[in-house]
Amino acid sequence: MINLRFSGSTFKRVLLPLLALTVAGLSSAEVAASRPYQSSRASRSSIGRSSILRNGVRKSSVRKKARWRAPRFAAVPKINGFLPPARIPAASMPAARIPEVPKTIVVSSPPVIAHLAKFEPVRGCYIGAFIEKEFAFQYKNSQEKIEEFEQLTRKKHASYFTYVGYGTPFPGDWVASVKREGGAPQIAFEPNHGLEEVKDSEYLRNWARDAARSGVPIFLRWASEMNGTWMKYSDLPNQGDRFEQYKSKFRLVARIMHEEAPNVALVWTPFAQPQRDILKYYPGDEWVDWVGINIYSVYVNDGDPKRPAYDIDPLQQLQFIYVNFAERKPIHISEFAATVQCKGTGLDTVDFAINKMTRFYDGLRTQYPRVKAINWFCLDTIRAGLANNNYSFLQNGRVLNTYTHLVSDPYFLSKVVSTPNDFAKTIKAGSTIGAGGVHLREGTPSDLDLLSNQSIVAATITEPRLRGVQNGEIVSGDLVLTAQIPQGLHPMGVVWKIDGRTVAMTNDAPFRVAIARKRFAVGSHSAQVQVMDQRIGQLYSSPPVEFQWN
């Protein structure tokens, strides 16, 4: 027999947890895996605290190892007073791997901020959401949607967002609805017809004046996700330096908003990936009020079960932007969501969504003090016919309860702060709204049409999609149809079919055609687009869309 002697502190720190986990029937390997975030005394002392002087600001940083926590609503039994390691239950995810323990994350103490940015709170994080196309609210107006959403989540939200195409009128009615409910609008203003039409024009100045008349703080996310190949303004061949062109147009929009609409905060928002060119697109501190980022925790990439993504830590995805900008700008999580249901695998990924949601919201509160806003993208893109993930937490009680509990913390703020100086004293004449309004094109694209260009859709579809008409839609006039091409597919030509008959062909981007109503009889019809890949000569077809012409 070997006699071992331990001090009291060592017994409490080492043996008691070991005995508790052994009683639970865990192997020694599982015991080791349950404590990855505990370091030895030597390694803890070697990490230590350091004082860093950067840009004249002294800050203290600590390296901490992040760990998974059990969701607060999960029933996790204690064993002899100790919690077993938190795990995602595998029952709802057959054959799925348990997410790996995240790597070490550098956690900084709050930086010393000499001057708060426009609408930036001293402490805390605004919460917001996209709910305009949430199926639970499909028969309600914008104001009713907000009221019901806040009843379900039991919390006032500081902000709501929508998508607006450059060249179309300012969304005055929607902004007024958000204002009446005490929120601050976030507008994703997207130049999806290219950057060439973005000029110091009567349209842009009138749009800014409409924003000023709203009398509410507005977060303007102009030309976001510019680092992704799916945006029309991110890939500009034969047009000079695309980085300089993008930065020039961003500065133009920022200058006009500063002159006409001081209640508008400019938000510069890349997508989390790819990181390679992100910094090349940054227009400069003078023109940016908040630095944003869009992050999505998906179960598999591009809907492909062979490309798992469930081990990716959303806090790690935030690191690049936070490290590069948090000392200078507040960070705006312009969009975030986690997969509740995965079309590619056919799985309900509720436990995955709960863990990612908990990881991210708790992590922002405890480790990222300069993240001052987060917005959840609440939409079932599968049911909407857009993509391969359901991101709506309203469709599952457990996910809704988790969200409700997380945002109930007072750290998450329900009201955007502003001062009288944030609003224009006088506003010049001119508008984009109504019969006399100035705009570049007639009509306003639907949110779903605009969403089709976003990373949540464009970077995740695996087959062509027909845009311009939706399943079940009743159409009165001509159709304007667009083909959305998945990444990696190189179209030789695009064919549009109605009721199985070819009605149009083109090989010119952006692959858009007009179909005259008079060519077809009243009644039900089916539309489809087919794309020929020039590399392998294979034909790809979109899912058919059923609609009616009256």
QUIKAZI-V273101 format. One record per residue. RES is the residue in one letter. SS is DSSP state (helix for helix, strand for strand, loop for the rest). NEAR is the number of other ideal C-beta (glycine too) atoms within 12 Angstrom. D_FIRST is the distance of its C-alpha to the first C-alpha in whole Angstrom. Layout:
res->RES ss->SS near->NEAR d_first->D_FIRST
res->RES ss->SS near->NEAR d_first->D_FIRST
This chain:
res->M ss->loop near->3 d_first->0
res->I ss->loop near->4 d_first->4
res->N ss->loop near->5 d_first->6
res->L ss->loop near->10 d_first->10
res->R ss->loop near->9 d_first->13
res->F ss->loop near->14 d_first->16
res->S ss->loop near->11 d_first->20
res->G ss->helix near->11 d_first->22
res->S ss->helix near->11 d_first->24
res->T ss->helix near->15 d_first->21
res->F ss->helix near->15 d_first->19
res->K ss->helix near->16 d_first->23
res->R ss->helix near->19 d_first->24
res->V ss->helix near->21 d_first->21
res->L ss->helix near->21 d_first->18
res->L ss->helix near->20 d_first->21
res->P ss->helix near->28 d_first->23
res->L ss->helix near->27 d_first->20
res->L ss->helix near->18 d_first->19
res->A ss->helix near->25 d_first->23
res->L ss->helix near->28 d_first->24
res->T ss->helix near->20 d_first->21
res->V ss->helix near->18 d_first->22
res->A ss->loop near->22 d_first->26
res->G ss->loop near->12 d_first->24
res->L ss->loop near->23 d_first->25
res->S ss->loop near->13 d_first->23
res->S ss->helix near->13 d_first->21
res->A ss->helix near->12 d_first->24
res->E ss->helix near->19 d_first->26
res->V ss->helix near->25 d_first->24
res->A ss->helix near->16 d_first->25
res->A ss->helix near->22 d_first->28
res->S ss->loop near->29 d_first->29
res->R ss->loop near->26 d_first->28
res->P ss->loop near->20 d_first->31
res->Y ss->loop near->22 d_first->32
res->Q ss->loop near->21 d_first->30
res->S ss->loop near->19 d_first->30
res->S ss->loop near->12 d_first->27
res->R ss->helix near->13 d_first->28
res->A ss->helix near->9 d_first->30
res->S ss->helix near->14 d_first->32
res->R ss->helix near->17 d_first->33
res->S ss->helix near->10 d_first->34
res->S ss->helix near->12 d_first->36
res->I ss->helix near->19 d_first->38
res->G ss->loop near->15 d_first->39
res->R ss->strand near->17 d_first->43
res->S ss->strand near->17 d_first->46
res->S ss->strand near->14 d_first->50
res->I ss->strand near->19 d_first->52
res->L ss->strand near->13 d_first->56
res->R ss->strand near->19 d_first->58
res->N ss->loop near->16 d_first->61
res->G ss->loop near->12 d_first->61
res->V ss->strand near->20 d_first->59
res->R ss->strand near->16 d_first->56
res->K ss->strand near->25 d_first->53
res->S ss->strand near->20 d_first->49
res->S ss->strand near->25 d_first->47
res->V ss->strand near->20 d_first->43
res->R ss->strand near->22 d_first->41
res->K ss->strand near->25 d_first->39
res->K ss->loop near->23 d_first->37
res->A ss->loop near->29 d_first->39
res->R ss->loop near->32 d_first->37
res->W ss->loop near->35 d_first->38
res->R ss->loop near->31 d_first->39
res->A ss->loop near->25 d_first->39
res->P ss->loop near->32 d_first->43
res->R ss->loop near->25 d_first->44
res->F ss->loop near->25 d_first->45
res->A ss->loop near->25 d_first->43
res->A ss->loop near->12 d_first->41
res->V ss->loop near->19 d_first->37
res->P ss->loop near->14 d_first->35
res->K ss->strand near->15 d_first->32
res->I ss->strand near->21 d_first->28
res->N ss->loop near->17 d_first->27
res->G ss->loop near->13 d_first->29
res->F ss->strand near->25 d_first->29
res->L ss->strand near->23 d_first->31
res->P ss->loop near->26 d_first->30
res->P ss->loop near->29 d_first->32
res->A ss->loop near->27 d_first->35
res->R ss->loop near->29 d_first->37
res->I ss->loop near->32 d_first->40
res->P ss->loop near->23 d_first->40
res->A ss->helix near->17 d_first->41
res->A ss->helix near->14 d_first->43
res->S ss->helix near->27 d_first->46
res->M ss->loop near->31 d_first->46
res->P ss->loop near->15 d_first->45
res->A ss->loop near->14 d_first->44
res->A ss->loop near->29 d_first->44
res->R ss->loop near->19 d_first->41
res->I ss->loop near->23 d_first->39
res->P ss->loop near->33 d_first->40
res->E ss->loop near->20 d_first->38
res->V ss->loop near->27 d_first->37
res->P ss->loop near->29 d_first->40
res->K ss->loop near->19 d_first->40
res->T ss->loop near->22 d_first->40
res->I ss->strand near->30 d_first->43
res->V ss->strand near->27 d_first->45
res->V ss->strand near->29 d_first->46
res->S ss->strand near->30 d_first->48
res->S ss->loop near->23 d_first->49
res->P ss->loop near->23 d_first->53
res->P ss->loop near->29 d_first->55
res->V ss->loop near->22 d_first->58
res->I ss->loop near->22 d_first->61
res->A ss->loop near->11 d_first->64
res->H ss->loop near->15 d_first->66
res->L ss->loop near->23 d_first->66
res->A ss->loop near->31 d_first->67
res->K ss->loop near->35 d_first->70
res->F ss->loop near->38 d_first->68
res->E ss->loop near->35 d_first->65
res->P ss->loop near->31 d_first->63
res->V ss->loop near->17 d_first->61
res->R ss->loop near->20 d_first->58
res->G ss->loop near->28 d_first->57
res->C ss->strand near->41 d_first->58
res->Y ss->strand near->42 d_first->61
res->I ss->strand near->44 d_first->60
res->G ss->strand near->47 d_first->62
res->A ss->strand near->45 d_first->63
res->F ss->strand near->43 d_first->65
res->I ss->loop near->45 d_first->66
res->E ss->loop near->39 d_first->70
res->K ss->loop near->36 d_first->69
res->E ss->loop near->35 d_first->67
res->F ss->helix near->24 d_first->68
res->A ss->helix near->26 d_first->67
res->F ss->helix near->29 d_first->70
res->Q ss->loop near->23 d_first->72
res->Y ss->loop near->10 d_first->75
res->K ss->loop near->19 d_first->75
res->N ss->loop near->20 d_first->76
res->S ss->helix near->32 d_first->74
res->Q ss->helix near->25 d_first->74
res->E ss->helix near->21 d_first->73
res->K ss->helix near->33 d_first->70
res->I ss->helix near->39 d_first->69
res->E ss->helix near->24 d_first->70
res->E ss->helix near->22 d_first->68
res->F ss->helix near->38 d_first->65
res->E ss->helix near->29 d_first->64
res->Q ss->helix near->19 d_first->65
res->L ss->helix near->29 d_first->62
res->T ss->helix near->33 d_first->60
res->R ss->loop near->18 d_first->60
res->K ss->loop near->30 d_first->61
res->K ss->loop near->27 d_first->64
res->H ss->loop near->42 d_first->64
res->A ss->loop near->39 d_first->65
res->S ss->strand near->47 d_first->66
res->Y ss->strand near->47 d_first->67
res->F ss->strand near->53 d_first->68
res->T ss->strand near->46 d_first->71
res->Y ss->strand near->40 d_first->72
res->V ss->strand near->40 d_first->76
res->G ss->strand near->37 d_first->77
res->Y ss->loop near->40 d_first->79
res->G ss->loop near->32 d_first->83
res->T ss->loop near->35 d_first->83
res->P ss->loop near->32 d_first->84
res->F ss->loop near->42 d_first->81
res->P ss->loop near->37 d_first->79
res->G ss->helix near->32 d_first->81
res->D ss->helix near->21 d_first->81
res->W ss->helix near->36 d_first->77
res->V ss->helix near->40 d_first->77
res->A ss->helix near->23 d_first->79
res->S ss->helix near->27 d_first->76
res->V ss->helix near->42 d_first->73
res->K ss->helix near->29 d_first->75
res->R ss->helix near->21 d_first->76
res->E ss->loop near->31 d_first->73
res->G ss->loop near->24 d_first->72
res->G ss->loop near->41 d_first->70
res->A ss->strand near->42 d_first->70
res->P ss->strand near->49 d_first->71
res->Q ss->strand near->50 d_first->69
res->I ss->strand near->49 d_first->72
res->A ss->strand near->42 d_first->71
res->F ss->strand near->42 d_first->74
res->E ss->strand near->39 d_first->74
res->P ss->loop near->36 d_first->77
res->N ss->loop near->38 d_first->76
res->H ss->loop near->25 d_first->80
res->G ss->loop near->28 d_first->79
res->L ss->loop near->32 d_first->79
res->E ss->loop near->19 d_first->83
res->E ss->loop near->23 d_first->84
res->V ss->loop near->32 d_first->82
res->K ss->loop near->20 d_first->85
res->D ss->loop near->22 d_first->86
res->S ss->loop near->22 d_first->88
res->E ss->helix near->21 d_first->90
res->Y ss->helix near->30 d_first->87
res->L ss->helix near->36 d_first->84
res->R ss->helix near->29 d_first->86
res->N ss->helix near->33 d_first->87
res->W ss->helix near->44 d_first->83
res->A ss->helix near->41 d_first->82
res->R ss->helix near->33 d_first->85
res->D ss->helix near->43 d_first->84
res->A ss->helix near->46 d_first->80
res->A ss->helix near->36 d_first->82
res->R ss->helix near->30 d_first->84
res->S ss->loop near->35 d_first->81
res->G ss->loop near->26 d_first->80
res->V ss->loop near->37 d_first->76
res->P ss->loop near->42 d_first->73
res->I ss->strand near->49 d_first->73
res->F ss->strand near->50 d_first->70
res->L ss->strand near->52 d_first->72
res->R ss->strand near->45 d_first->69
res->W ss->strand near->49 d_first->72
res->A ss->loop near->46 d_first->71
res->S ss->loop near->48 d_first->68
res->E ss->loop near->43 d_first->65
res->M ss->loop near->41 d_first->67
res->N ss->loop near->35 d_first->65
res->G ss->loop near->34 d_first->65
res->T ss->loop near->27 d_first->67
res->W ss->loop near->35 d_first->68
res->M ss->loop near->37 d_first->70
res->K ss->loop near->36 d_first->74
res->Y ss->loop near->37 d_first->74
res->S ss->loop near->35 d_first->71
res->D ss->loop near->25 d_first->72
res->L ss->loop near->25 d_first->75
res->P ss->loop near->12 d_first->76
res->N ss->loop near->8 d_first->79
res->Q ss->loop near->18 d_first->80
res->G ss->loop near->14 d_first->79
res->D ss->loop near->15 d_first->75
res->R ss->helix near->27 d_first->74
res->F ss->helix near->26 d_first->72
res->E ss->helix near->19 d_first->75
res->Q ss->helix near->29 d_first->77
res->Y ss->helix near->39 d_first->74
res->K ss->helix near->30 d_first->73
res->S ss->helix near->27 d_first->77
res->K ss->helix near->34 d_first->78
res->F ss->helix near->38 d_first->75
res->R ss->helix near->28 d_first->76
res->L ss->helix near->30 d_first->80
res->V ss->helix near->42 d_first->78
res->A ss->helix near->37 d_first->76
res->R ss->helix near->24 d_first->80
res->I ss->helix near->34 d_first->82
res->M ss->helix near->37 d_first->79
res->H ss->helix near->26 d_first->79
res->E ss->helix near->21 d_first->83
res->E ss->helix near->33 d_first->84
res->A ss->loop near->38 d_first->81
res->P ss->loop near->32 d_first->78
res->N ss->loop near->38 d_first->76
res->V ss->strand near->45 d_first->75
res->A ss->strand near->45 d_first->72
res->L ss->strand near->44 d_first->71
res->V ss->strand near->51 d_first->68
res->W ss->strand near->45 d_first->67
res->T ss->strand near->48 d_first->64
res->P ss->strand near->44 d_first->63
res->F ss->strand near->37 d_first->60
res->A ss->loop near->38 d_first->57
res->Q ss->loop near->29 d_first->57
res->P ss->loop near->23 d_first->59
res->Q ss->loop near->22 d_first->58
res->R ss->loop near->15 d_first->60
res->D ss->loop near->22 d_first->63
res->I ss->helix near->31 d_first->62
res->L ss->helix near->22 d_first->63
res->K ss->helix near->20 d_first->66
res->Y ss->helix near->39 d_first->68
res->Y ss->loop near->29 d_first->67
res->P ss->loop near->32 d_first->71
res->G ss->loop near->22 d_first->70
res->D ss->helix near->21 d_first->69
res->E ss->helix near->17 d_first->72
res->W ss->helix near->30 d_first->73
res->V ss->loop near->36 d_first->69
res->D ss->loop near->42 d_first->68
res->W ss->strand near->46 d_first->65
res->V ss->strand near->45 d_first->63
res->G ss->strand near->46 d_first->62
res->I ss->strand near->47 d_first->60
res->N ss->strand near->44 d_first->59
res->I ss->strand near->46 d_first->56
res->Y ss->strand near->42 d_first->55
res->S ss->strand near->42 d_first->52
res->V ss->loop near->45 d_first->53
res->Y ss->loop near->45 d_first->50
res->V ss->strand near->33 d_first->52
res->N ss->helix near->30 d_first->54
res->D ss->helix near->32 d_first->58
res->G ss->helix near->34 d_first->57
res->D ss->loop near->23 d_first->56
res->P ss->loop near->25 d_first->52
res->K ss->loop near->12 d_first->52
res->R ss->loop near->20 d_first->51
res->P ss->strand near->28 d_first->49
res->A ss->loop near->38 d_first->49
res->Y ss->loop near->35 d_first->46
res->D ss->loop near->27 d_first->44
res->I ss->loop near->31 d_first->46
res->D ss->loop near->30 d_first->46
res->P ss->helix near->44 d_first->49
res->L ss->helix near->40 d_first->48
res->Q ss->helix near->32 d_first->47
res->Q ss->helix near->32 d_first->51
res->L ss->helix near->42 d_first->52
res->Q ss->helix near->30 d_first->51
res->F ss->helix near->26 d_first->54
res->I ss->helix near->39 d_first->56
res->Y ss->helix near->37 d_first->54
res->V ss->helix near->26 d_first->53
res->N ss->helix near->23 d_first->57
res->F ss->helix near->35 d_first->59
res->A ss->loop near->38 d_first->57
res->E ss->loop near->30 d_first->58
res->R ss->loop near->31 d_first->62
res->K ss->loop near->38 d_first->62
res->P ss->strand near->44 d_first->61
res->I ss->strand near->41 d_first->59
res->H ss->strand near->51 d_first->61
res->I ss->strand near->47 d_first->59
res->S ss->strand near->47 d_first->62
res->E ss->strand near->43 d_first->60
res->F ss->strand near->47 d_first->57
res->A ss->strand near->45 d_first->56
res->A ss->strand near->46 d_first->53
res->T ss->loop near->49 d_first->54
res->V ss->loop near->43 d_first->54
res->Q ss->strand near->37 d_first->55
res->C ss->strand near->40 d_first->55
res->K ss->loop near->34 d_first->58
res->G ss->loop near->30 d_first->56
res->T ss->loop near->29 d_first->53
res->G ss->loop near->20 d_first->55
res->L ss->strand near->30 d_first->52
res->D ss->strand near->28 d_first->52
res->T ss->loop near->44 d_first->50
res->V ss->helix near->35 d_first->50
res->D ss->helix near->37 d_first->46
res->F ss->helix near->48 d_first->46
res->A ss->helix near->45 d_first->49
res->I ss->helix near->43 d_first->48
res->N ss->helix near->46 d_first->45
res->K ss->helix near->47 d_first->47
res->M ss->helix near->43 d_first->49
res->T ss->helix near->40 d_first->47
res->R ss->helix near->43 d_first->45
res->F ss->helix near->43 d_first->49
res->Y ss->helix near->41 d_first->50
res->D ss->helix near->34 d_first->47
res->G ss->helix near->37 d_first->47
res->L ss->helix near->39 d_first->50
res->R ss->helix near->28 d_first->50
res->T ss->helix near->24 d_first->47
res->Q ss->helix near->35 d_first->47
res->Y ss->loop near->38 d_first->51
res->P ss->loop near->29 d_first->53
res->R ss->loop near->39 d_first->56
res->V ss->strand near->46 d_first->56
res->K ss->strand near->46 d_first->59
res->A ss->strand near->48 d_first->60
res->I ss->strand near->45 d_first->58
res->N ss->strand near->45 d_first->60
res->W ss->strand near->47 d_first->59
res->F ss->strand near->47 d_first->61
res->C ss->loop near->44 d_first->62
res->L ss->loop near->42 d_first->63
res->D ss->strand near->33 d_first->62
res->T ss->loop near->40 d_first->64
res->I ss->loop near->29 d_first->63
res->R ss->loop near->26 d_first->66
res->A ss->loop near->34 d_first->68
res->G ss->loop near->34 d_first->68
res->L ss->loop near->39 d_first->67
res->A ss->loop near->42 d_first->64
res->N ss->loop near->41 d_first->60
res->N ss->strand near->43 d_first->58
res->N ss->strand near->39 d_first->59
res->Y ss->loop near->52 d_first->58
res->S ss->loop near->37 d_first->59
res->F ss->helix near->43 d_first->57
res->L ss->helix near->32 d_first->60
res->Q ss->helix near->26 d_first->59
res->N ss->loop near->31 d_first->56
res->G ss->helix near->16 d_first->55
res->R ss->helix near->30 d_first->51
res->V ss->helix near->40 d_first->52
res->L ss->helix near->30 d_first->55
res->N ss->helix near->25 d_first->53
res->T ss->helix near->36 d_first->50
res->Y ss->helix near->45 d_first->53
res->T ss->helix near->30 d_first->55
res->H ss->helix near->25 d_first->51
res->L ss->helix near->37 d_first->51
res->V ss->helix near->41 d_first->54
res->S ss->loop near->21 d_first->55
res->D ss->loop near->22 d_first->53
res->P ss->loop near->14 d_first->56
res->Y ss->loop near->25 d_first->55
res->F ss->strand near->37 d_first->57
res->L ss->strand near->32 d_first->60
res->S ss->loop near->28 d_first->63
res->K ss->loop near->23 d_first->66
res->V ss->loop near->39 d_first->67
res->V ss->loop near->24 d_first->68
res->S ss->loop near->25 d_first->72
res->T ss->loop near->14 d_first->75
res->P ss->helix near->10 d_first->78
res->N ss->helix near->11 d_first->78
res->D ss->helix near->27 d_first->77
res->F ss->loop near->24 d_first->80
res->A ss->loop near->24 d_first->83
res->K ss->loop near->11 d_first->86
res->T ss->loop near->11 d_first->89
res->I ss->loop near->23 d_first->88
res->K ss->loop near->19 d_first->91
res->A ss->loop near->16 d_first->93
res->G ss->loop near->26 d_first->91
res->S ss->loop near->28 d_first->89
res->T ss->loop near->33 d_first->87
res->I ss->loop near->27 d_first->88
res->G ss->loop near->15 d_first->90
res->A ss->loop near->10 d_first->94
res->G ss->loop near->12 d_first->94
res->G ss->loop near->24 d_first->91
res->V ss->loop near->26 d_first->90
res->H ss->loop near->30 d_first->88
res->L ss->loop near->27 d_first->87
res->R ss->loop near->18 d_first->87
res->E ss->loop near->14 d_first->88
res->G ss->loop near->16 d_first->86
res->T ss->loop near->26 d_first->82
res->P ss->loop near->28 d_first->79
res->S ss->loop near->24 d_first->77
res->D ss->helix near->34 d_first->73
res->L ss->helix near->37 d_first->72
res->D ss->helix near->34 d_first->74
res->L ss->helix near->39 d_first->73
res->L ss->helix near->41 d_first->69
res->S ss->loop near->42 d_first->70
res->N ss->loop near->41 d_first->70
res->Q ss->loop near->42 d_first->67
res->S ss->helix near->43 d_first->63
res->I ss->helix near->48 d_first->62
res->V ss->helix near->42 d_first->64
res->A ss->helix near->37 d_first->66
res->A ss->loop near->37 d_first->62
res->T ss->loop near->40 d_first->61
res->I ss->loop near->41 d_first->64
res->T ss->loop near->29 d_first->64
res->E ss->loop near->33 d_first->67
res->P ss->loop near->38 d_first->71
res->R ss->strand near->44 d_first->72
res->L ss->strand near->45 d_first->75
res->R ss->strand near->38 d_first->76
res->G ss->loop near->34 d_first->79
res->V ss->loop near->37 d_first->79
res->Q ss->loop near->30 d_first->76
res->N ss->loop near->22 d_first->76
res->G ss->loop near->15 d_first->78
res->E ss->loop near->24 d_first->80
res->I ss->strand near->17 d_first->84
res->V ss->strand near->28 d_first->86
res->S ss->loop near->13 d_first->89
res->G ss->loop near->18 d_first->90
res->D ss->loop near->19 d_first->89
res->L ss->strand near->33 d_first->86
res->V ss->strand near->28 d_first->84
res->L ss->strand near->36 d_first->81
res->T ss->strand near->35 d_first->79
res->A ss->strand near->40 d_first->76
res->Q ss->strand near->43 d_first->73
res->I ss->loop near->38 d_first->71
res->P ss->loop near->29 d_first->67
res->Q ss->loop near->25 d_first->66
res->G ss->loop near->21 d_first->66
res->L ss->loop near->30 d_first->69
res->H ss->loop near->20 d_first->72
res->P ss->strand near->30 d_first->75
res->M ss->strand near->23 d_first->78
res->G ss->strand near->26 d_first->80
res->V ss->strand near->39 d_first->80
res->V ss->strand near->31 d_first->81
res->W ss->strand near->38 d_first->82
res->K ss->strand near->29 d_first->83
res->I ss->strand near->32 d_first->84
res->D ss->loop near->22 d_first->84
res->G ss->loop near->15 d_first->83
res->R ss->strand near->16 d_first->86
res->T ss->strand near->19 d_first->86
res->V ss->strand near->27 d_first->88
res->A ss->strand near->31 d_first->87
res->M ss->strand near->20 d_first->85
res->T ss->strand near->25 d_first->84
res->N ss->loop near->19 d_first->82
res->D ss->loop near->14 d_first->82
res->A ss->loop near->20 d_first->80
res->P ss->loop near->26 d_first->79
res->F ss->loop near->33 d_first->80
res->R ss->strand near->25 d_first->82
res->V ss->strand near->29 d_first->85
res->A ss->strand near->17 d_first->87
res->I ss->strand near->31 d_first->88
res->A ss->loop near->17 d_first->92
res->R ss->helix near->21 d_first->92
res->K ss->helix near->11 d_first->95
res->R ss->helix near->16 d_first->94
res->F ss->loop near->24 d_first->92
res->A ss->loop near->13 d_first->93
res->V ss->loop near->13 d_first->92
res->G ss->strand near->14 d_first->89
res->S ss->strand near->21 d_first->85
res->H ss->strand near->30 d_first->84
res->S ss->strand near->25 d_first->81
res->A ss->strand near->42 d_first->80
res->Q ss->strand near->33 d_first->78
res->V ss->strand near->42 d_first->77
res->Q ss->strand near->34 d_first->77
res->V ss->strand near->36 d_first->75
res->M ss->strand near->26 d_first->76
res->D ss->strand near->22 d_first->73
res->Q ss->loop near->17 d_first->75
res->R ss->loop near->12 d_first->72
res->I ss->loop near->12 d_first->71
res->G ss->loop near->13 d_first->74
res->Q ss->loop near->17 d_first->73
res->L ss->strand near->22 d_first->74
res->Y ss->strand near->32 d_first->72
res->S ss->strand near->24 d_first->73
res->S ss->loop near->35 d_first->72
res->P ss->loop near->24 d_first->72
res->P ss->loop near->25 d_first->75
res->V ss->strand near->32 d_first->76
res->E ss->strand near->23 d_first->79
res->F ss->strand near->30 d_first->81
res->Q ss->strand near->23 d_first->85
res->W ss->strand near->27 d_first->88
res->N ss->loop near->15 d_first->90
